[in-house]
């Protein structure tokens, strides 16, 4: 799961909850921040993680999602994610 609040208040800023929230499988493997970039190529979306993200998600690498659809659909979806999540775009064609 990837999510980010549309508006942050002062408490969110203090608790560093103004960043993207990412979760894998359950809440024990989740946290705020940790997403460096999103990258798409062909039928794959790669969520590039910082070392902090890898630590709280308890994984060694990035998150890789493989799709069974046209690359143009993935590219449009990733572009919308960049706008919504305010993540640096790194889209490979």
C-alpha positions, 0 to 999 in steps of 0.5 A: 500500500502507498498513501499520502495525506492530501493535507498535513497539520503541524502534528504530522510535520512534527511526527514526520507523518507528512511523507508517503506511508508504505506498507507490505503485507501488514502494519508491522512492515510499514512506515513513513518516508523511505520511498526515493523514487518510482521507476517504470519500464515495460510491465514493471513498476519499481519503488526505489527505497532508501536504506531507512525504507528497506529497514522498516519494511524488512527487505533488502532491495526495492519493491518490484511490481509486475503488471500484465498490461500495456506499458502506456497504461503503467506510464500514465498510472506512474505519472499520476502517482508522482503528482499524488505522492510528490515523488521524484519521477524516474521513468525509463522508456 
